[in-house]
Amino acid sequence: KQWYQRRVRGKLDDLPNRSLYGQRSAGGNSVLTGGGHNWAIKRKIMSKFFAKANMSEAFELCKPLIQNYVRSTLAQKVGKGKVLELHEEFSTIFSAYPAAVGLSGFDDPITIGKNVTKILEMIPKQLGGKFNLSKLLFAVGKEKNETVAMVIDMRKRLKALTLEKSQEIKSSDSETQPSDLFGLLIRANESCDFEKDLLDEYVVDDILTVYLVMDNMVKQLASLFIFLEKQQHVYHKMVEEIRQFTATDCSSLSELKYTEKVLLESLRMAPALLRGTRLLRTTDGKPAKIGHYVLPSNTQIHFSQYLIHHNEEVWKNPDVFDPERWSDNFNPAPYSYMPFLAGPRGCLGKHFAMMTMKLTLVSLLQKFDLIPRLSDEKKPTIDQGMAVMRIRNDVNYELVPV
């Protein structure tokens, strides 16, 4: 710790600390990547913000943002025969949602979306092909350095915002606890036993985590429209439901029965998070018997949500995109459906994710017909080669005003 404070803290603006490659871009103590006592404290504080009961307030904050984007910004991009790339548009939209719920004052959503995309695209490029040392060392050196420099700059400016927000909280009524996302992230980290002079670093870790995780919804909706290109009957049935619907409040989204089935099936077919790991740790340090296996304590277990979701023993016709499988009385077997993981480390933001994805689809499809214009030569595909889903090639659609 002393070495870190002396060597890294002092030169943070000049080193790719926690930026990429070997060190997580969002740090190892974020609400997503951390563990132990501090992680439990953070999760308890942040879970109140992301609780289902709190989504009504989040809905009211997010609704005008997406409606304004569709009516003004997106409407200006639409023209006869003009094609838009949906992954890029969704990236802008979901980079704006954190500002709506309190994480404001940073870059504009277009810049944030492009930067997050660059970070996430750079990681597999840097890794190169399997065991391809030449690619690893030389092929993307310049782009890697530019990306690292960009992340360092983002962290520097986010630290300044964190300091400003912290001072704002301290100068306010001491009885009033922050309820916005930014304030809660600061409070959560202040409640941990982190080094005080590194507190801003941990807050920035969590801010970057929010933006990186928001990109999962970007990929999820982009992949949905890859499926819908071949499932036009599903698209039209969903559109019919959406155009008969009025989003009065958050609870009204539950009326979108078929749209929810479509999203659930998209999350099954191609979950944004394709695989995960868990550490088996027994209280007495002895091996644990799990099914037919005996595993030592401190064994790291790897699993794949994608393979679980395509298990023929659990799912009928698992490789077929079929929203109708999600009938009202359908209940998947425990741990057979985990797009948001499960258990104590299940996704904190799953309710926020579902709410914003529905809200985005409603706002978009009530104003526009989406006509697929996917390239025959470069068809978009869903790449399952990494831990997180990637979309290869453009998801091009023409937007026609209704």
Disulfide bonds with the S-S distance in Angstrom:
none
